Amino acid sequence: MKVLVATEKPFAKVAIDGIKNVIDQAGYELVLLEKYTDKAQLLEAVADANAIIIRSDIVDAEVLAAAKELKIVVRAGAGYDNVDLQAATAAGVCVMNTPGQNANAVAELALGMMVYGVRNLYNGTSGTELMGKKLGIHAYGNVGRNVARIAKGFGMDIYAFDAYCPKEVIEKDGVTAVDSVEELYSTCNVVSLHIPATAETKNSINYDLLNKMPKGAMLVNTARKEVINEAEVIKLMEDRTDFRYMTDIMPATHAEFAEKFAGRYFSTPKKMGAQTAEANINAGIAAANQIVGFLRDGINKFQVNK
């Protein structure tokens, strides 16, 4: 069996060493395609691969058509919107993610952005504190739960909304479960966003929802760019000079945000939630183990295209 690691943005060496160890012990062959600059290189590399590990790399219908021997794609990370699930299902290819492996890294970044925001981007002026503030967690999955855990140490009052997570699960963690998105936003000083990009959620973070937040509010987005209605957030921030937006997914309209809202808007140059050595290693090795489990024993626990 041939396992391809196709990463335009490579794993750390220690992660590759861990992946290789897992694949070698299974008796499979590991092939690396790192820092590739053209899709043609990927199409050539997948031709005889039985399994692929990717990060933010695109696996679309063309890639799947070129990969005649492919049985499984694992996205090392939580999100998987860079894989065409419909085309994969049609081709009989299992697609998995590695949920939870990057969760602490993303959560720590979210809290770091909150501190950065309330302290006025460290510009030397007097800011505020997170202690005693109401934090809303929009989607209570692996990342949301880690955000809650860390935020408790800051002394924040924590609320959460997740349409797919039972209230008792949320409240068992000492977090107040609310009944609606609207209640979450109208209650909380800070909202940390962790929803996936789906047909239901795209552009759902809009003027009306954010305008429900109290004075001095802040939105922190370490989820997906597509869930933000950028035009409406710009309008909101024009109308509300108290509102702050922190994100690790640079908006398409970044230049306009940066020019108009200096001091209350910040975006990292690229998505950084999972950019830690620990997350890099955890997700890569988890992906390798999931491939071996699937190819050898048919284990499909984290399949996302059932």
C-alpha positions in Angstrom: 0.0 0.0 0.0 1.3 3.5 -0.9 0.5 6.4 1.4 1.1 9.9 0.0 1.6 12.9 2.2 0.7 15.8 -0.1 1.3 19.1 1.6 1.9 22.4 -0.1 2.5 23.7 3.5 4.6 20.9 4.9 4.4 19.2 8.3 7.2 19.7 10.7 10.0 17.2 10.4 9.2 15.6 13.8 5.6 15.1 12.5 6.8 13.5 9.3 9.1 11.2 11.4 6.1 10.1 13.4 4.0 9.5 10.3 6.8 7.5 8.7 7.1 5.4 11.8 3.4 4.5 11.8 3.4 3.7 8.1 6.6 1.7 8.2 5.3 -0.4 11.1 2.2 -1.2 9.1 4.5 -2.4 6.2 3.3 0.3 3.8 5.2 2.7 1.6 5.4 6.5 2.4 5.8 9.0 -0.4 6.2 12.8 0.3 5.0 15.6 -2.0 5.9 18.8 -0.1 5.9 22.5 -1.1 4.5 21.6 -4.6 3.7 24.7 -6.7 1.5 23.3 -9.4 -1.6 21.1 -9.4 -0.1 18.9 -12.1 2.5 17.7 -9.6 -0.3 16.6 -7.3 -2.2 14.9 -10.1 0.9 12.9 -11.0 1.7 12.0 -7.4 -1.8 10.6 -6.6 -1.9 8.3 -9.7 -0.9 5.2 -7.8 -1.6 6.3 -4.2 -3.9 4.1 -2.0 -4.2 6.8 0.7 -3.5 10.5 1.0 -2.8 12.7 4.0 -3.4 16.4 3.3 -3.6 19.7 5.3 -5.2 22.6 3.5 -4.6 21.1 0.1 -7.5 20.8 -2.3 -8.8 17.4 -3.2 -11.4 18.0 -5.9 -13.1 15.9 -8.6 -10.0 16.2 -10.9 -7.6 14.9 -8.2 -10.0 12.1 -7.3 -10.3 11.1 -11.0 -6.5 11.0 -11.3 -6.2 8.8 -8.2 -7.4 5.4 -9.6 -6.1 3.4 -6.7 -7.3 5.7 -3.9 -9.2 4.3 -1.0 -8.9 7.0 1.7 -8.2 10.7 2.1 -7.4 12.1 5.6 -7.4 15.8 6.3 -5.0 16.4 9.2 -7.2 18.8 11.0 -10.9 19.4 11.9 -12.2 21.2 8.8 -12.6 19.3 5.6 -14.2 21.8 3.2 -11.1 21.5 1.0 -12.3 18.0 -0.1 -15.1 17.4 -2.5 -17.1 14.9 -0.5 -19.7 14.2 -3.2 -17.0 13.4 -5.7 -15.2 11.2 -3.2 -18.3 9.3 -2.3 -19.0 8.8 -6.0 -15.5 7.4 -6.4 -15.8 5.1 -3.4 -13.2 7.0 -1.5 -13.5 7.4 2.3 -12.8 10.9 3.6 -11.8 11.5 7.3 -10.7 14.4 9.4 -8.7 14.3 12.7 -11.1 16.0 15.2 -9.7 17.3 18.4 -6.0 17.1 17.5 -5.8 20.8 16.9 -8.4 21.9 19.4 -6.2 23.2 22.2 -4.0 25.1 19.7 -7.0 26.9 18.2 -8.5 27.5 21.7 -5.3 29.1 23.0 -5.2 31.3 19.9 -8.8 32.4 20.4 -8.1 33.4 24.0 -4.9 35.2 23.0 -6.9 37.2 20.5 -9.4 38.1 23.2 -6.6 39.5 25.4 -5.0 41.3 22.4 -8.4 42.9 21.6 -9.4 44.0 25.1 -5.9 45.5 25.6 -6.3 47.7 22.5 -3.8 45.6 20.4 -1.1 46.5 22.9 -0.9 50.1 21.7 0.0 51.5 25.1 -3.4 52.8 26.0 -5.6 51.6 28.9 -7.7 48.6 28.0 -10.1 46.3 29.9 -9.9 42.8 31.4 -11.6 39.5 30.5 -12.3 38.7 34.1 -16.0 39.0 34.8 -16.9 39.4 31.1 -19.5 37.1 29.5 -18.0 34.8 26.9 -20.3 33.2 24.3 -19.1 30.1 22.6 -20.9 29.6 19.3 -20.6 25.8 18.7 -19.5 23.6 21.5 -17.3 21.0 19.8 -13.7 20.1 20.6 -12.4 23.6 20.2 -15.3 25.2 22.0 -14.8 23.0 25.0 -11.2 23.9 25.2 -12.0 27.6 24.9 -14.4 27.1 27.9 -11.7 25.3 29.9 -9.1 28.0 29.4 -11.6 30.9 29.8 -12.5 29.6 33.3 -9.0 30.4 34.3 -9.5 34.0 33.3 -12.6 34.2 35.5 -15.1 34.7 32.6 -18.8 33.8 32.8 -19.2 31.3 30.0 -22.3 30.7 27.8 -22.6 28.4 24.8 -25.0 27.6 22.0 -24.9 24.5 19.9 -28.0 23.2 18.1 -26.5 19.7 18.0 -25.1 19.4 21.5 -27.5 18.5 24.3 -27.8 21.2 27.0 -26.9 18.7 29.8 -23.5 18.1 28.1 -22.7 21.8 28.0 -23.9 22.4 31.5 -22.0 19.4 32.9 -18.9 21.5 32.1 -20.1 24.4 34.2 -21.1 26.4 31.1 -24.6 28.0 30.7 -26.4 26.6 27.7 -28.7 29.2 25.9 -31.6 28.4 23.7 -30.7 30.3 20.6 -28.0 32.1 18.6 -29.8 35.4 19.3 -29.7 34.8 23.0 -26.0 34.0 22.9 -25.1 37.2 21.1 -27.4 39.5 23.0 -26.0 38.2 26.3 -22.3 38.1 25.7 -19.5 40.7 25.6 -17.3 38.4 23.6 -18.3 35.7 21.2 -15.8 33.0 20.0 -16.9 31.5 16.8 -16.4 27.8 16.1 -19.1 26.9 13.5 -18.2 25.0 10.3 -18.9 26.5 6.8 -22.1 24.8 5.6 -25.0 25.9 3.4 -26.8 26.8 6.6 -24.0 28.8 8.2 -22.4 30.7 5.3 -22.8 34.5 5.7 -24.9 33.8 8.9 -22.8 36.1 11.0 -24.4 39.3 9.9 -25.3 42.9 10.9 -28.6 42.0 12.7 -27.0 39.2 14.8 -23.8 41.2 15.8 -25.8 44.3 16.5 -27.5 42.4 19.4 -24.2 42.3 21.3 -23.7 44.7 24.2 -21.6 47.9 24.0 -17.9 47.2 23.8 -18.5 43.8 22.1 -15.9 41.7 20.4 -16.2 38.9 17.8 -13.3 36.4 17.6 -13.3 34.1 14.5 -11.0 31.1 14.4 -13.6 29.1 12.4 -14.1 29.8 8.7 -14.1 32.9 6.5 -17.2 31.9 4.7 -19.5 32.2 7.8 -18.9 35.9 8.0 -21.0 38.4 5.9 -18.1 40.8 5.4 -20.1 43.6 3.9 -22.5 43.6 6.8 -19.7 43.4 9.4 -18.1 46.4 7.8 -21.4 48.3 8.0 -21.8 47.3 11.6 -18.3 48.5 12.6 -19.0 51.8 10.8 -22.2 52.2 12.8 -20.7 50.9 16.1 -17.3 52.4 16.9 -17.3 50.2 20.1 -17.2 46.9 18.2 -14.0 44.9 17.7 -13.3 42.0 15.3 -10.3 39.6 15.7 -9.7 36.7 13.3 -7.1 34.3 12.1 -8.8 34.0 8.7 -8.0 37.1 6.6 -11.1 38.6 5.1 -11.3 39.1 1.3 -11.9 42.8 2.3 -8.9 42.9 4.7 -7.6 46.2 3.3 -10.9 47.9 3.9 -11.2 46.5 7.5 -7.6 47.5 8.3 -8.0 51.0 6.9 -11.3 51.8 8.4 -11.0 50.1 11.8 -7.4 50.5 12.9 -7.1 49.6 16.6 -10.2 47.5 16.7 -9.6 45.0 13.9 -6.9 42.4 13.6 -6.2 39.5 11.2 -3.3 37.2 11.1 -1.5 36.9 7.7 -2.7 33.3 7.2 -4.8 30.8 9.2 -2.9 30.1 12.3 -5.2 28.1 14.6 -3.4 24.8 14.2 0.1 26.4 13.7 1.8 24.9 16.7 4.4 22.2 16.9 2.2 20.1 19.1 -0.9 20.3 16.8 1.2 19.6 13.8 2.5 16.4 15.3 -0.8 15.3 16.8 -2.8 15.8 13.6 -0.2 14.2 11.3 0.3 11.1 13.4 -3.5 10.7 14.0 -4.0 10.8 10.2 -1.4 8.1 9.7 -3.0 5.9 12.4 -6.5 6.4 10.9 -5.2 5.3 7.5 -3.6 2.2 8.9 -6.8 1.4 10.9 -9.0 1.8 7.8 -6.8 -0.1 5.3 -6.0 -2.9 7.6 -9.2 -3.2 9.7 -11.8 -1.2 7.9 -12.2 1.3 10.9 -14.0 4.4 9.7 -14.8 6.1 13.0 -14.0 9.6 11.7 -15.4 9.3 8.2 -17.2 12.5 7.1 -18.7 11.4 3.8 -20.9 8.5 5.0 
